[in-house]
Amino acid sequence: ALDYADIFLLGWHNKAPSLRLIDRALDMKARGMVHFIGMTGHNRRLFPQMASRDVFDLFHIRYNAAHRGAETEAFPHLGNAGVVSYTATRWGHLLNPKKMPAGEAPPSSTDCYRFVLSHPSIDVCLCGPGNMDQMTTALQTLDSGPMTDAELNRMRAIGNHVHRHRSFF
C-alpha cells in the first residue's frame, strides 16, 4: 500500500483549474497524501499565472526543438517551480528522416533529450521507451552532458523545419 504520492499532477488544464480542485489538492498535500502539486496543459501563458498563485510545485510543459515557445512564455516566469518536459522527440517527428531539411540526418532520441535537458529551466525530461534498447539509449543521455552551441543550433534549425511542415500523419 502507498502512504503518499510524490506528485499529484492536475492534468491537461488549458485554463485555470477550479478553486475546488485546487483546494482539494492543497488539502491532500496538507494531510501528507501528496508531497508536490503539479499542473500540465498546452496553454504556456497560463503557467506563469498559476505560478503566481504559489500553489504549484512543478509544471509539466511540452518542450522540444520544434516547440520552444515556453522559453519566453513560461520558463522565465515560473519562480522556483520545477519544470518537467514531455514530447522531447515531438511524437517521433524529430527522429523521422522524411521530416528533415534536405540533406540533414535526423537527430537521435538522445539528441532530443539532450536538447531539452540543456535548457537551464528543465529539471526532468520524460521519455517513453518501448523496449530495453530504448531505455538504455535514454539513460545514456545522462552521461552525454549538455549540448554545445553548434549542436543546439542544429537542433533549433531542424525543429524550425519540422514545426513549419506540420503533419501528424
Contacts in CASP RR format, 6 or more apart in sequence:
PFRMAT RR
TARGET T0000
AUTHOR 0000-0000-0000
METHOD contacts of the structure
MODEL  1
ALDYADIFLLGWHNKAPSLRLIDRALDMKARGMVHFIGMTGHNRRLFPQM
ASRDVFDLFHIRYNAAHRGAETEAFPHLGNAGVVSYTATRWGHLLNPKKM
PAGEAPPSSTDCYRFVLSHPSIDVCLCGPGNMDQMTTALQTLDSGPMTDA
ELNRMRAIGNHVHRHRSFF
4 32 0 8 1.000
4 33 0 8 1.000
4 34 0 8 1.000
4 35 0 8 1.000
5 33 0 8 1.000
5 34 0 8 1.000
5 35 0 8 1.000
6 34 0 8 1.000
6 35 0 8 1.000
6 36 0 8 1.000
7 34 0 8 1.000
7 35 0 8 1.000
7 36 0 8 1.000
7 37 0 8 1.000
7 38 0 8 1.000
7 57 0 8 1.000
7 58 0 8 1.000
8 25 0 8 1.000
8 28 0 8 1.000
8 29 0 8 1.000
8 33 0 8 1.000
8 34 0 8 1.000
8 36 0 8 1.000
8 37 0 8 1.000
8 38 0 8 1.000
9 38 0 8 1.000
9 39 0 8 1.000
9 40 0 8 1.000
9 60 0 8 1.000
10 17 0 8 1.000
10 21 0 8 1.000
10 22 0 8 1.000
10 25 0 8 1.000
10 37 0 8 1.000
10 38 0 8 1.000
10 39 0 8 1.000
10 40 0 8 1.000
11 39 0 8 1.000
11 40 0 8 1.000
11 41 0 8 1.000
11 60 0 8 1.000
12 40 0 8 1.000
12 41 0 8 1.000
13 39 0 8 1.000
13 40 0 8 1.000
13 41 0 8 1.000
13 43 0 8 1.000
13 46 0 8 1.000
14 41 0 8 1.000
14 42 0 8 1.000
14 43 0 8 1.000
14 46 0 8 1.000
15 43 0 8 1.000
15 46 0 8 1.000
16 46 0 8 1.000
16 49 0 8 1.000
16 50 0 8 1.000
17 39 0 8 1.000
22 53 0 8 1.000
22 55 0 8 1.000
25 34 0 8 1.000
25 37 0 8 1.000
25 55 0 8 1.000
26 37 0 8 1.000
26 55 0 8 1.000
28 34 0 8 1.000
29 35 0 8 1.000
29 36 0 8 1.000
29 37 0 8 1.000
36 57 0 8 1.000
36 58 0 8 1.000
37 55 0 8 1.000
37 56 0 8 1.000
37 57 0 8 1.000
37 58 0 8 1.000
38 56 0 8 1.000
38 57 0 8 1.000
38 58 0 8 1.000
38 59 0 8 1.000
38 60 0 8 1.000
39 47 0 8 1.000
39 50 0 8 1.000
39 56 0 8 1.000
39 58 0 8 1.000
39 59 0 8 1.000
39 60 0 8 1.000
40 59 0 8 1.000
40 60 0 8 1.000
40 61 0 8 1.000
40 86 0 8 1.000
41 60 0 8 1.000
41 61 0 8 1.000
41 62 0 8 1.000
42 62 0 8 1.000
44 61 0 8 1.000
44 69 0 8 1.000
44 70 0 8 1.000
44 73 0 8 1.000
44 74 0 8 1.000
45 73 0 8 1.000
45 74 0 8 1.000
47 59 0 8 1.000
47 61 0 8 1.000
47 70 0 8 1.000
47 73 0 8 1.000
47 74 0 8 1.000
47 77 0 8 1.000
47 78 0 8 1.000
48 73 0 8 1.000
48 74 0 8 1.000
48 77 0 8 1.000
48 78 0 8 1.000
50 56 0 8 1.000
50 59 0 8 1.000
51 59 0 8 1.000
51 77 0 8 1.000
51 78 0 8 1.000
51 79 0 8 1.000
51 81 0 8 1.000
56 81 0 8 1.000
57 81 0 8 1.000
57 82 0 8 1.000
58 81 0 8 1.000
58 82 0 8 1.000
58 83 0 8 1.000
58 84 0 8 1.000
58 123 0 8 1.000
59 74 0 8 1.000
59 78 0 8 1.000
59 81 0 8 1.000
59 82 0 8 1.000
59 83 0 8 1.000
59 84 0 8 1.000
60 84 0 8 1.000
60 86 0 8 1.000
61 70 0 8 1.000
61 74 0 8 1.000
61 83 0 8 1.000
61 84 0 8 1.000
61 85 0 8 1.000
61 86 0 8 1.000
62 70 0 8 1.000
62 85 0 8 1.000
62 86 0 8 1.000
62 87 0 8 1.000
63 69 0 8 1.000
63 70 0 8 1.000
63 71 0 8 1.000
63 83 0 8 1.000
63 85 0 8 1.000
63 86 0 8 1.000
63 87 0 8 1.000
63 88 0 8 1.000
63 116 0 8 1.000
63 119 0 8 1.000
63 122 0 8 1.000
64 85 0 8 1.000
64 87 0 8 1.000
64 88 0 8 1.000
64 89 0 8 1.000
64 90 0 8 1.000
64 94 0 8 1.000
64 112 0 8 1.000
64 115 0 8 1.000
64 116 0 8 1.000
64 159 0 8 1.000
65 90 0 8 1.000
65 94 0 8 1.000
65 107 0 8 1.000
65 112 0 8 1.000
65 115 0 8 1.000
65 155 0 8 1.000
65 156 0 8 1.000
65 158 0 8 1.000
65 159 0 8 1.000
65 162 0 8 1.000
66 90 0 8 1.000
66 93 0 8 1.000
66 94 0 8 1.000
66 158 0 8 1.000
66 159 0 8 1.000
66 160 0 8 1.000
66 162 0 8 1.000
66 163 0 8 1.000
67 87 0 8 1.000
67 90 0 8 1.000
67 163 0 8 1.000
68 156 0 8 1.000
70 121 0 8 1.000
71 119 0 8 1.000
71 121 0 8 1.000
75 83 0 8 1.000
75 119 0 8 1.000
75 121 0 8 1.000
76 121 0 8 1.000
78 121 0 8 1.000
82 123 0 8 1.000
83 121 0 8 1.000
83 122 0 8 1.000
83 123 0 8 1.000
83 124 0 8 1.000
84 122 0 8 1.000
84 123 0 8 1.000
84 124 0 8 1.000
84 125 0 8 1.000
84 126 0 8 1.000
85 116 0 8 1.000
85 122 0 8 1.000
85 124 0 8 1.000
85 125 0 8 1.000
85 126 0 8 1.000
86 126 0 8 1.000
88 94 0 8 1.000
88 109 0 8 1.000
88 112 0 8 1.000
88 113 0 8 1.000
88 115 0 8 1.000
88 116 0 8 1.000
88 125 0 8 1.000
88 126 0 8 1.000
88 127 0 8 1.000
89 95 0 8 1.000
89 109 0 8 1.000
89 112 0 8 1.000
90 112 0 8 1.000
90 159 0 8 1.000
90 162 0 8 1.000
91 168 0 8 1.000
93 99 0 8 1.000
93 162 0 8 1.000
94 106 0 8 1.000
94 107 0 8 1.000
94 112 0 8 1.000
94 158 0 8 1.000
94 159 0 8 1.000
94 162 0 8 1.000
95 106 0 8 1.000
95 107 0 8 1.000
95 108 0 8 1.000
95 109 0 8 1.000
95 112 0 8 1.000
96 106 0 8 1.000
97 105 0 8 1.000
97 106 0 8 1.000
99 106 0 8 1.000
99 161 0 8 1.000
99 162 0 8 1.000
99 165 0 8 1.000
99 167 0 8 1.000
100 106 0 8 1.000
100 158 0 8 1.000
100 161 0 8 1.000
100 162 0 8 1.000
101 157 0 8 1.000
101 158 0 8 1.000
101 161 0 8 1.000
104 157 0 8 1.000
104 158 0 8 1.000
104 161 0 8 1.000
106 158 0 8 1.000
107 115 0 8 1.000
107 154 0 8 1.000
107 155 0 8 1.000
107 158 0 8 1.000
108 137 0 8 1.000
109 127 0 8 1.000
109 134 0 8 1.000
109 137 0 8 1.000
109 138 0 8 1.000
110 137 0 8 1.000
110 138 0 8 1.000
110 140 0 8 1.000
110 141 0 8 1.000
110 144 0 8 1.000
111 147 0 8 1.000
111 151 0 8 1.000
111 155 0 8 1.000
112 155 0 8 1.000
113 125 0 8 1.000
113 127 0 8 1.000
113 138 0 8 1.000
113 141 0 8 1.000
114 141 0 8 1.000
114 144 0 8 1.000
114 145 0 8 1.000
114 146 0 8 1.000
114 147 0 8 1.000
114 151 0 8 1.000
115 147 0 8 1.000
115 151 0 8 1.000
115 152 0 8 1.000
115 155 0 8 1.000
116 122 0 8 1.000
116 125 0 8 1.000
117 125 0 8 1.000
117 141 0 8 1.000
117 145 0 8 1.000
117 146 0 8 1.000
118 145 0 8 1.000
118 146 0 8 1.000
118 147 0 8 1.000
118 152 0 8 1.000
125 141 0 8 1.000
127 134 0 8 1.000
127 138 0 8 1.000
128 134 0 8 1.000
128 138 0 8 1.000
129 135 0 8 1.000
129 137 0 8 1.000
129 138 0 8 1.000
147 155 0 8 1.000
END
